[in-house]
Amino acid sequence: MAIVRYTPGKELTPDRRAAMKAEIEAAARRPYVYDPDCPLLTEKQLSEFHPVHFDSMEERARAMAAAGITDPEKVPIMISSNK
């Protein structure tokens, strides 16, 4: 995986702009790589995903209540360490 960083307000030289464009185009040609930590999902698994954007706070509150979350401040945060 490649990470390309850009600092807003810092002008790119034409050479650097061309190099960045080449990096992005090369990345677009690379195949997706799936592994045990991030396997290819089946159509059934994909259908189980739900949007996290809600049109209103009322819709968000209903979804949270349906999930059993009554106080968002008390939701446990899971931290994973891959050491």
C-alpha positions in Angstrom: 0.0 0.0 0.0 1.2 3.5 -0.8 0.3 6.6 1.0 0.6 9.9 -0.8 0.4 13.1 1.2 -0.4 16.5 0.0 0.0 19.7 2.0 -2.7 22.3 1.2 -1.2 25.6 0.2 2.1 24.1 -0.9 2.4 24.5 -4.6 3.5 21.4 -6.6 6.2 21.7 -9.2 5.3 20.4 -12.7 7.8 17.5 -12.2 6.3 16.6 -8.8 2.8 16.9 -10.2 3.7 14.5 -13.1 5.3 12.1 -10.6 2.2 12.1 -8.4 0.0 11.5 -11.5 2.2 8.5 -12.5 1.9 7.1 -9.0 -1.9 7.3 -9.0 -2.2 5.8 -12.4 0.2 2.9 -11.4 -1.9 2.3 -8.3 -5.1 2.2 -10.4 -3.7 -0.6 -12.5 -2.7 -2.8 -9.6 -5.1 -5.6 -8.7 -7.0 -5.7 -5.4 -5.3 -8.0 -2.9 -7.5 -9.9 -0.4 -6.1 -11.7 2.6 -7.5 -13.4 5.8 -7.8 -10.0 7.6 -9.7 -8.5 4.7 -11.4 -11.2 2.6 -13.5 -10.7 -0.5 -17.1 -10.4 0.7 -20.0 -12.4 -0.7 -23.1 -10.8 -2.1 -25.0 -11.8 1.1 -22.3 -10.2 3.3 -22.4 -7.0 1.2 -26.2 -6.9 1.5 -25.9 -6.8 5.3 -24.1 -3.4 5.2 -26.2 -0.4 6.2 -25.5 3.3 5.6 -24.2 5.2 8.5 -25.5 8.6 7.2 -29.0 9.5 8.4 -31.2 12.2 6.9 -32.3 13.4 10.4 -31.4 13.1 14.0 -34.7 11.3 14.6 -33.8 8.6 12.1 -30.3 8.3 13.8 -32.0 8.0 17.2 -34.3 5.2 16.0 -31.5 3.3 14.4 -29.4 3.5 17.6 -32.4 2.4 19.7 -32.9 -0.5 17.4 -29.3 -1.5 17.9 -29.7 -1.2 21.7 -27.6 1.9 22.0 -29.3 4.4 24.4 -26.4 6.6 25.3 -23.7 7.1 22.6 -21.2 8.3 25.2 -21.4 4.9 26.8 -20.6 2.9 23.7 -17.4 0.9 24.3 -14.6 1.7 21.9 -12.7 -1.4 20.6 -9.0 -0.8 20.1 -7.1 -3.4 18.1 -3.4 -3.7 18.2 -1.6 -5.7 15.5 1.8 -6.1 17.2 
